[in-house]
Amino acid sequence: MQAVRVLRELRYKTDCVKNNELTIKPAYVICLKDVPLSAYHAVKVCFHSKKQFGYEPEIICAGWKNPFIKNFGKDCSENQDAAQICRELGALTVKTLDGRKNEGGWLKVIIDYVGGSSDPVIFCPTMLYSLYLEREESFSPKRIPEAESLNAYFYCPEEYIVDMAQLYNGKGLAGGLPLLSEIAAMHAYLYRNENTAPFEKKLSLKAKRAAEWLESHYPLYISGSFMSAPFQYLRMYFAQKNSKRKISEDLRLFLKEWKEDISSPL
């Protein structure tokens, strides 16, 4: 319930859809962060772009093999994982970019690849990362002075926290601990991170107290240090390390649903 209170206010809402149709014709669609669901969103946007405009934009999958993914037994990086899901869902043109090669991370490699184009780009983050990514993208002209600003839009539909806990990296199998840690970290990043555009909106008292409570109980992703919450980390590690088969089965079920749902309204 604390996490739900925070997410109700710390999220960005879709700004490129009206009456279940795209309001712009995207040249690129970006998939990143919460890999499986972001990939599904990206492919769905591409389907509707082709339906409306007769054109399927290129999907860019940006990411890297971070320590948590490596430790939890993932055999490939985030961008490779996302690209595979996009292809399974029917995407024809998919590009993978390594977000750790340049200063500025995932955003810098996307800006470099787009090459200063003013054509619309649609980011497809999950609800959890939507506001953080929007703030980081808005800050890009100051953080990366030599880079051109993107003509960026965001597609980030409503989600249920139960689904979020079940799917991404098997979070449900670790009691939702990684998810709760990330929600706590989002609050910390948005209000204290020097690499994002300032977020000046004041949270309601209930949401602020909920965010502070999550920060104190689930600090792992805020510091990024194993020692900030060793028992929490070990619980996550063994839950996911020993449950690869169940995690894979969950993803297969979602992929089956998504394939049937690609053509549903945006």
N, C-alpha and C positions, 0 to 999 in steps of 0.2 A: 504493500500500500504506500509506503514511503517513496518507492521508486516511481510508482504511477503518478503521485503528486508532483514529483520533479519533472517527469517527462511531459506532463500536460502543459508546462510552461516553458521548458527548455527544449524547444523543437522549432523547426522551420516548416512552413506549409507550402505545398505545391504552388508554383507561380506561372506555370506554362500550360495549364489545362482549364478549359471553360466548356461547360455543357458536354462533358465527356469527350472533348476533342482537343488536340494540340493547338495552341494559339500561335506557335512558331514552327518553322521547318528547320529541324536541327541538322547541322553538318556532322556533328559528333555526339555520341552518347557515352557518358563516363560511368564506369562501374568500379567501385572501390570499397575498402573497409569491410563492412559486414558481408562477406563474400557471396553466399548463396542467394540471399534475398535481393541484394543489390544487382546481381546478375539477372535475376528474374525481372526486376523492374526495368533494367536496361533493354532486355529483349522485347518486353511488352511495348515500350516506347518506340522501338524500331518497327515493330509490327504495325502500330497505328500510324507511324510516319509513312510507311509504304502504302497503307490503305488510304490515307488522306492525300498524300503528295506524289504517290507513285515512285517513291525513292526510299531506299533503306540506308540510313546513315551508318557510318563505321562506329563500332563499339571499341572504346579504349578501356582496357583493364589495367589499372595502376595499383601497384602494391609491392611487397617484399616479403622475405621469409624472416619474420621477426622472432625473437627468442622464445616467446610463448608458443608459437606454432611449431617451432623446431622441437622444443621440449615435449610437446604433447603428441609427437609422433607424426606430424604432417610431412609428407614426402615431397611436397612442392611448395612454391611460394604462393602468396595470396593472388597475385596477378595471373599465374598459370592456372590455379584452381578456378578462378572466376572465368577465365577464357574457356576452359573445358565445359563449365556449366552453360555458358552462353551458347556454345556450339551444340550441346545436347538439346537445348531449347529451340534450336533452329536458326540461330544467327549465322549469316553468311560471311561477314567481314569483321574480324576481331583482331585487334592489335594489343599486345602486351607490352607494358613499360615498367621498368624497374625503378621504383620511387626512391631508391637510396643512392643513386649514382651522382646526383648533383646537390649542391646546397639549395635548400628549399623543398627537398623531398618530392613527394608525389605530385605536388602542384607544379613545380618547376619543370618536370619532365613532360607534363601535359601541355604546358604553355609552349615549351620548345617544340613539341611535336605539331601542335596546331599552327605554329609559325606566324603569329601575329594576325591571323585571319579574324575578321569581324563577324563571321558567320556564327549563328547561335550554337551554343554547346549546352546540352542538358546533363546535369549531374543527377545520378540516381542513388543517393544514399538511403540508408534505412532511417527510420524516425529517430533512432538513438543518436546518430552522427549528423543529422541534417543541419542543425543550427551551428554546430561547431565547424562543419565544412563550409557553410555559407559565410560565417565570420572569417574563416581563414582565407577563403577565396577573395572576399571583399578587401582584405588587408594585403593582398599580393602585390599591388603596385608599390607599397612602401617596403615590404619585406624583400622583394626581388625587383629593384629599380630598373634593371636592364631589360626586364621582360614586358611584353605587351599585356594589357588587361584583356581578360576573356569576356566575351559576350555571353555571360553565364545565366542559366536558368536551373531550377531544381524541381525534380519530380520525387516526392516523398509522401506516399499515402499513409493513412492511419494503420496502426498495427496494434495487436494485442500482446501484452507483455508475456503471456504464457507461451505464445508462438515464438517470441524472441528468445525466451529461455530454452526452448526445446531444440531449436535448429542450429544456430551458429556455433560451430566448434563443440557441439554437444553440451551446451551450457546447462540444460536441464539435468544432465547426468552428474553435475557437480553442485546440485542444489541451487543453481542460479548464481553462484558466487562470482563468476567472471562478469556476468551481466550487471550485478549490483555494483561491482567494483568500477565498471566502466561508466555507469550512471553517476556514481560519486565523482569520478574523474572529470566528466563533462562539466559539472558545476565548477570544479576547481579550475579547469582550463579556460572556461568562458570568462571568468571574472579575474583571473590572475595571469593569464598567458600573454606574453609580450608579442607573440607571433600571430595573433588574431586581432581583427578589428574590435575596438571596445564594445562591450555589451552593457548598455546602460539601463536596460529594463530592470525594474525592481521586482523581485519575486514576491508573491503573496507570503504572508507570515507562515502559513502552513507549509508551503513549498520550501521556503528558506530553512525552516527547522528540519524538514525531511532531508534536504540536501546535506545539512551539517551533520545530521545523525548518520547518514550513509558514509560521509567522509570519515567519520570517527570509527565506524565499524568495518568498513571495507576500503582500506587505504592503499591496497596493493598497486593499482594502476596509476595512482597519483604520483607515487615516488618511483615506481618501476623497479623497486628493490625487493628481492626475495625476503630480506630481513624485516621489511615493514609489516609483513603479515605471514610469517612462515607456515603456520598451521593452515591458514586459508590457501596458500599456494600449494602445499602438499595435498590437501584434499582435492583441489582442482586437478592437480597433476595425475594422481592415481585414478580419479573418477574418469578422466578422459583417456588416459593411457590404456586402461583396462577395458574400455568400452568402444573400441574402434568399430566393431561389427554393428553395434546398436546405432552409433552415430551415422554410419553408412546407410543403414536401413531407414533411418529417419529422413535422410537426404533423398533417398530413392522415392519415398512416399511423397515428399514435397515436389520433387521433379515431375512425378506423374500428374499431380494436381495442377502444377504450373503449365504443363504442356497443354492441358485441356482448357486452361484459363487465359492463355495469351491473348485471345481475341475478345475477351470481355471488356466492357467499358473502362476507360482510364479513371 
